[in-house]
Amino acid sequence: MKVSYKIHHLPFKHPFTISKGTKTHQPTFIVELDHFGIKGYGEAPAISYYNIPVEKMAEDLERKKTFVEKFAFSDPERYWHYLHHLFPENSFLVCALDMAGWDIFGKIKRQPLYQYWNLDINKTPLTDYTIGIDEPDIMIQKMKEKPWPIYKIKVGFDNDIETVAELRKHTDAIFRVDANAAWTLDIALQKIPLLKELGVELVEQPLAKDDWEGMKILFEKSPLPLFADESCVKDNDVEKCAGFFHGINIKLTKCSGITPARRMIQKAREMNMKVMIGCMNESSIGSAAIAHLAPLTDYLDMDGPLLLSEDIAEGVGYDYGKIIFNDKPGLGVLLK
Ligand code: MG
C-alpha cells in the first residue's frame, strides 16, 4: 500500500455563516491509497470547532506513514481498527484513510459500495440544501437561486424566528433548522413551538453539546423532533443520546469514517432513534461516501458540492434533492 495526500482550500459560492462563525473557504485533506495499482480516495474536511486542522492531519500521516503503508489490506473494517489504534487522537485522518480503504475494497469487488451492501438506492432520502446565517434578504435570494424541496436553515441568532417566518413567505419547501448549540433551554422552549407553526420538521442541536439536563426537559416538551449533532460524535455517543434526542446526525469525519458510521446506524436503529447522515462541506469524494450510506438513513444533509464553487472530483449527481448514483465500483468518483 502506498499513501499520498493533498490539501485543498475549496472556495464557497457564498461566505458560509453558522452560529459559530463565517468562512469563505473549506480546507480539506484528500488521501490516495494505492493497493497494487488500485487507487482509493478519501477525504476529511477540517472544522475548526473539532480542532483538527489539515496541517495536523498531514503531520500525523507523515509521522506514521510507514505503518499505514505496511498493513496487509484485505478488509476495510480490519483496516479501520488498525488506523484507529494508530491515530487515536485524529479521527479526521482515520476517516480519510478508512474511506479510501472502502473505495479500494469496492474496486476489488468490482461493485459500487451501495451494491456490495445490498442497499436499495431508491430508498435514499432527498438531501436538503443549507442556507447559512445572513440578512433575511440575502437568505431569500440564496433560496431563490436554488429552488429545492428541503432547506436546512441555520438559526441560533437574535431574530432567527422572524427570519424563518420571512423565508416561509417565499416557499412551501420543507424547512429543518440547525441551532449549532446556540440556544439555552428557555430560549429553545420558547422558539421551538413557533418553528413548528412555521412548518419546520426538525431541530438539530438546540442546546450546548453537554447540556444533558436541559435536553432531558426539552426532549419531553419539544413539539418537534430533536437531532444530536455536536452531542453525538462517536460510536458510544449514540446510546447516550437515547432519551435526550429523537435522532442523531452522523458525520463521517467526526465519527472517523464509513466503518464506525455503519455501526452507529445499526446502534441507533436498535435504540429506536431516527438517523440523519450529514456533511461537513465535503467535495464530491467525501460526499460520495455519504451517498452510499444514505439509503440506510431517514434524513440526508449532503450539500457540500452544491455550496462549494470548486470541486476536485466528480461522481455524485443532484437533481432537485434527489441523489444520482452511478454504477462505477467503490465510491464511484473520478478526480478532475
Ligand atoms: Mg449540525
Boltz pocket constraint, residues with backbone or C-beta under 6 A from the ligand:
constraints:
  - pocket:
      binder: B
      contacts: [[A, 178], [A, 180], [A, 204], [A, 205], [A, 229], [A, 230], [A, 249]]
      max_distance: 6.0
